[in-house]
């Protein structure tokens, strides 16, 4: 098209976030997030997924080429392992589709529903919603699943806690290894914290069930779990007004799922353990201020957001971007059910000034992998949006 001359237009539902072509170019998929208004919880459009059929060509594109997939069938209940984060609304209203991955054969799409901690599976050929699979919750009390839960504990303190992590995937990517398709997810975390509605609270401000948490007073100290941000929307399992479970935002990890959404592997506490070793003086720093050691420990830690997979020099690799502390984690994906850590690379300059633009690459949010056979210099490339 000539720049400035649109070739066609169609109407979707509220807030199309990610837009993605299928590899064969026949469809465009949209994640229509439908976020709540910051001012009023009453203004919360339904989240949907859009399919735009391009097989008839762009020149004849009209509204009949659009299919909108919604989540009304779930009523007031969340699918198993998923959540409704705004009490009293339907799953369709709560739903906020965020990010899209598509299979290499253009037959299936997987859509991350971040706030619901779920993956929607779309059958593209039949233009239908095949399933919504909840990712469940990460047990931070299990060995290898620890976290640093406080920004006021005076140092790096990665340990297990009686906390459940809501995976809350942001970027996801589909990749085929050995004839099977796997989904990788960057488990960033996200809370709703608006003027019109907020689910966010610190653990020290909760009333914890004395039977479940007999050591509540100790847990709620600032240097323990007190500073950790949690949700008031989930956790009161018996409806008696106190909290029987503690949830944190995100899982500080990346996960590998099967094509049907089954959890196959998670990186546990790798990201915090590795950054603690590699950049201890800047552990869990935030992205917009240098000299912020441990600043994000009470929130979502390193906050993995970007993810992609690509084959370089005959080996498939997963690349994960850490939005807050910065840098890229690299894992060998040759065995998708047991990825192996390869390296952590950061080009952030902690001696520079983030506000003045002298701190190097900050807050990677999106990746594109360019294989060697498509690369302008004949070498595989990773493009990062910081």
C-alpha positions in Angstrom: 0.0 0.0 0.0 1.0 3.6 -0.5 1.9 5.1 2.9 -1.1 6.7 4.5 -3.7 4.9 2.4 -5.5 2.1 4.3 -6.4 -1.0 2.4 -9.3 -2.0 4.6 -10.7 -1.8 8.1 -12.8 -4.0 10.4 -14.2 -3.5 13.8 -13.2 -5.6 16.8 -14.1 -5.5 20.5 -12.4 -3.4 23.2 -8.7 -2.9 23.2 -7.0 -5.1 20.7 -3.6 -5.6 22.3 -1.5 -8.1 20.3 -2.1 -8.6 16.6 -0.5 -11.6 14.9 -0.5 -13.2 11.4 -0.7 -16.9 11.0 2.5 -18.2 9.3 0.5 -18.9 6.1 -0.8 -15.3 6.0 -4.4 -16.5 5.8 -5.5 -15.0 9.2 -4.8 -12.2 11.6 -5.5 -13.0 15.2 -6.1 -10.3 17.8 -6.1 -10.4 21.6 -8.8 -8.0 22.6 -7.9 -7.3 26.2 -11.0 -5.4 27.3 -9.3 -3.9 30.4 -11.2 -2.3 33.2 -11.4 1.5 33.3 -8.9 2.9 35.8 -11.6 5.2 37.2 -14.6 2.8 37.5 -14.9 -0.9 38.0 -18.4 -0.7 36.3 -16.6 0.0 33.0 -15.1 -3.4 32.2 -15.6 -4.7 28.7 -15.5 -8.4 28.0 -12.2 -9.8 26.7 -12.3 -11.6 23.4 -10.2 -13.1 20.7 -10.6 -11.9 17.1 -10.0 -13.9 13.9 -9.8 -11.9 10.6 -10.0 -14.1 7.5 -7.8 -12.8 4.8 -8.3 -15.7 2.3 -10.6 -13.5 0.2 -7.9 -10.8 -0.1 -7.4 -7.4 1.5 -9.3 -5.5 -1.2 -12.6 -7.2 -0.4 -12.2 -7.3 3.4 -15.3 -6.5 5.3 -17.0 -7.2 8.7 -18.2 -10.6 7.5 -14.5 -11.7 7.6 -14.3 -11.2 11.4 -15.1 -13.9 14.0 -15.1 -12.9 17.6 -14.5 -15.6 20.2 -15.8 -14.9 23.7 -15.8 -16.6 27.1 -19.5 -16.4 27.9 -19.8 -20.2 28.2 -17.9 -20.2 31.4 -20.5 -18.1 33.2 -19.4 -17.0 36.7 -16.8 -19.8 37.1 -13.2 -19.8 36.1 -11.8 -22.9 34.3 -9.8 -25.3 36.5 -6.5 -23.8 37.5 -7.5 -20.3 36.4 -8.9 -17.4 38.4 -11.4 -14.5 38.3 -9.6 -11.5 39.8 -12.5 -9.2 40.1 -15.0 -10.6 42.6 -18.6 -10.9 41.4 -18.0 -10.7 37.6 -18.2 -13.4 35.0 -15.2 -15.0 33.5 -15.9 -13.3 30.2 -15.8 -9.8 31.8 -12.7 -10.7 33.9 -10.9 -12.1 30.8 -8.0 -10.1 29.4 -6.4 -11.9 26.5 -2.8 -10.6 26.2 -0.4 -12.4 23.9 -0.7 -14.8 21.0 1.4 -17.8 19.7 0.6 -19.7 16.6 1.6 -23.2 15.5 3.9 -23.6 12.5 1.1 -25.2 10.5 -1.2 -22.2 11.1 -3.9 -24.6 12.6 -3.8 -23.7 16.3 -3.3 -20.5 18.3 -2.5 -20.2 22.0 -3.6 -17.0 23.7 -2.2 -15.9 27.1 -4.8 -14.6 29.5 -2.4 -12.9 32.0 -4.6 -11.8 34.8 -6.6 -15.1 34.7 -3.3 -17.1 34.7 -4.7 -19.2 31.8 -4.1 -20.2 28.2 -6.9 -20.1 25.6 -6.5 -22.6 22.8 -8.0 -21.7 19.4 -8.8 -24.0 16.5 -8.1 -21.6 13.6 -9.6 -23.7 10.8 -13.0 -24.0 12.5 -12.7 -20.5 14.0 -13.6 -21.8 17.4 -12.4 -21.7 21.0 -11.2 -25.2 21.8 -10.4 -24.8 25.5 -9.2 -22.6 28.3 -6.6 -24.2 30.5 -5.6 -22.7 33.8 -1.9 -22.8 34.7 -2.5 -23.5 38.3 -0.3 -22.0 41.0 3.4 -22.3 41.8 4.2 -23.7 45.2 6.9 -21.4 46.6 7.2 -23.6 49.7 8.8 -26.4 47.6 12.6 -26.6 47.4 13.8 -25.0 44.2 10.8 -22.7 44.0 12.1 -20.0 46.5 11.9 -16.3 46.1 13.2 -13.1 47.8 10.0 -11.8 49.2 11.2 -8.5 50.8 12.8 -5.3 49.7 13.6 -4.5 53.4 15.5 -7.6 54.5 18.9 -6.0 54.0 20.2 -8.3 51.3 19.6 -11.2 49.0 17.4 -13.7 50.8 16.0 -16.4 48.4 14.1 -19.0 50.4 10.9 -21.0 50.4 7.7 -19.5 51.8 4.1 -20.6 52.3 3.1 -18.7 49.1 1.3 -19.6 45.9 2.6 -17.9 42.7 0.0 -16.9 40.1 1.9 -17.6 36.9 0.3 -14.7 35.0 2.0 -15.3 31.6 2.7 -12.3 29.4 4.7 -13.3 26.2 4.3 -16.8 25.0 5.8 -18.7 22.0 5.0 -21.9 20.2 7.9 -24.0 18.9 8.2 -27.5 17.4 10.9 -29.9 18.6 11.1 -33.5 17.6 7.7 -33.4 15.9 5.8 -32.0 18.9 4.8 -28.4 19.6 5.6 -26.9 22.9 4.5 -23.5 24.4 6.9 -21.4 26.5 5.6 -18.7 28.8 7.2 -15.7 30.4 5.5 -15.6 33.8 5.6 -11.9 34.5 2.7 -11.3 36.9 0.2 -8.5 36.9 -2.2 -6.9 39.4 -5.2 -4.7 39.0 -4.5 -1.6 41.0 -6.8 1.2 39.8 -8.6 4.0 41.4 -11.9 2.2 40.7 -10.8 -1.2 41.9 -7.7 -2.6 43.5 -6.9 -6.2 44.5 -3.4 -5.4 45.6 -2.4 -5.6 49.3 0.7 -6.4 51.2 0.8 -9.5 53.3 1.4 -7.5 56.5 -2.0 -5.9 56.0 -4.0 -9.2 55.7 -5.7 -11.0 58.5 -4.2 -14.5 58.2 -6.0 -17.6 59.4 -4.4 -18.5 62.8 -4.8 -22.2 62.2 -3.1 -22.2 58.8 -0.6 -19.6 59.8 0.2 -20.0 63.6 3.3 -18.0 63.0 1.5 -15.1 61.3 3.1 -12.4 63.4 6.6 -13.6 62.3 5.6 -14.1 58.7 4.1 -10.6 58.5 7.3 -8.8 59.5 8.8 -6.6 56.8 11.9 -8.7 56.5 9.9 -11.8 55.9 6.6 -11.9 54.0 5.2 -8.6 55.2 6.2 -6.5 52.2 5.2 -9.1 49.6 2.3 -7.8 47.3 -0.6 -10.2 47.3 -4.3 -10.2 46.2 -7.4 -9.8 48.2 -9.5 -11.4 45.5 -8.3 -14.9 46.3 -7.2 -16.7 49.4 -10.2 -16.7 51.8 -11.1 -20.3 50.9 -13.7 -20.8 53.6 -15.4 -17.3 53.4 -14.8 -16.4 57.1 -13.0 -13.1 56.4 -9.4 -14.1 57.0 -6.9 -15.5 54.5 -6.1 -19.2 54.3 -3.8 -18.8 51.3 -1.2 -16.2 50.2 -0.7 -15.5 46.5 2.0 -13.6 44.8 2.0 -12.0 41.3 3.9 -13.9 38.6 6.2 -16.9 39.1 9.6 -15.2 38.4 10.2 -17.9 35.9 9.5 -19.3 32.4 7.4 -22.5 31.9 7.1 -25.1 29.2 3.6 -26.4 28.4 2.3 -29.1 26.1 0.1 -28.2 23.1 -2.9 -29.0 25.3 -1.7 -26.7 28.1 -0.2 -29.3 30.5 2.6 -27.9 32.6 5.7 -29.9 31.7 8.5 -27.8 33.3 9.2 -24.6 35.2 12.5 -22.8 35.8 11.8 -22.6 39.5 14.0 -19.9 41.2 16.7 -19.9 38.5 16.3 -16.3 37.6 16.8 -14.9 41.1 19.6 -17.4 41.9 21.5 -16.6 38.6 21.2 -12.8 38.9 22.2 -13.1 42.6 25.4 -14.7 41.4 26.1 -12.6 38.3 25.0 -9.1 39.5 24.8 -9.3 43.3 25.1 -5.5 43.8 22.1 -4.9 41.5 20.0 -7.9 42.4 16.2 -7.3 41.8 16.8 -3.7 40.7 14.0 -1.8 39.0 14.4 -0.7 35.4 14.1 3.1 35.6 16.5 3.8 38.4 20.1 2.6 39.0 21.3 2.0 42.6 18.0 0.3 43.4 19.3 -3.0 44.8 16.5 -5.3 46.0 13.8 -2.8 45.0 11.6 -5.3 43.3 11.8 -8.3 45.7 8.4 -7.4 47.3 6.7 -7.2 43.9 7.5 -9.5 40.9 11.3 -9.8 41.3 13.1 -9.8 37.9 9.8 -9.8 36.1 10.3 -12.0 33.0 8.3 -10.5 30.2 9.7 -11.2 26.7 10.2 -14.7 25.4 11.0 -16.4 22.0 12.6 -19.6 20.7 15.0 -19.9 17.8 17.5 -22.4 16.4 21.1 -21.2 16.1 24.0 -23.4 15.0 21.8 -26.4 15.1 20.5 -26.0 18.6 17.1 -24.6 19.7 17.4 -21.9 22.4 14.8 -20.1 24.6 15.5 -16.4 25.2 13.8 -14.7 28.1 13.9 -11.0 28.8 13.8 -9.7 32.4 11.9 -6.4 32.4 13.1 -5.0 35.7 16.7 -6.0 36.4 17.3 -6.3 32.6 19.2 -8.8 30.6 18.4 -12.0 28.7 18.4 -15.5 30.0 19.3 -18.2 27.5 18.3 -21.9 27.8 19.1 -24.9 25.5 15.7 -26.2 24.4 16.9 -29.5 22.8 15.0 -31.4 25.5 11.9 -29.3 26.0 10.9 -31.1 29.2 14.3 -30.3 30.8 15.7 -27.0 29.3 19.3 -26.4 30.3 20.6 -23.0 31.4 23.3 -21.6 29.0 24.0 -18.0 29.9 22.7 -14.7 31.2 23.6 -11.7 29.2 23.0 -8.1 30.1 24.1 -4.9 28.3 22.7 -2.6 31.1 25.2 -0.2 32.5 24.5 0.1 36.2 27.0 2.9 36.4 25.0 5.0 34.0 21.8 7.1 34.5 18.6 5.5 33.6 16.7 8.8 33.4 19.3 10.4 31.2 19.6 7.5 28.8 23.1 6.4 29.7 22.3 3.1 31.4 22.2 1.0 28.2 19.4 -1.4 27.3 16.6 -1.3 29.9 13.4 -3.3 30.3 13.3 -5.8 27.4 9.6 -6.3 26.5 9.6 -7.9 23.0 11.9 -10.3 21.1 12.2 -11.3 17.5 14.5 -14.1 16.5 16.0 -14.0 12.9 17.4 -17.4 11.8 20.7 -17.4 9.9 19.0 -18.2 6.5 16.9 -15.0 6.8 19.6 -12.8 8.4 21.2 -9.9 6.5 24.6 -10.9 7.7 24.2 -14.7 7.6 24.3 -15.0 11.4 21.3 -15.8 13.7 20.1 -12.6 15.4 18.0 -11.8 18.4 16.2 -8.4 18.1 15.1 -6.9 21.4 12.7 -4.1 22.1 13.8 -2.3 25.2 
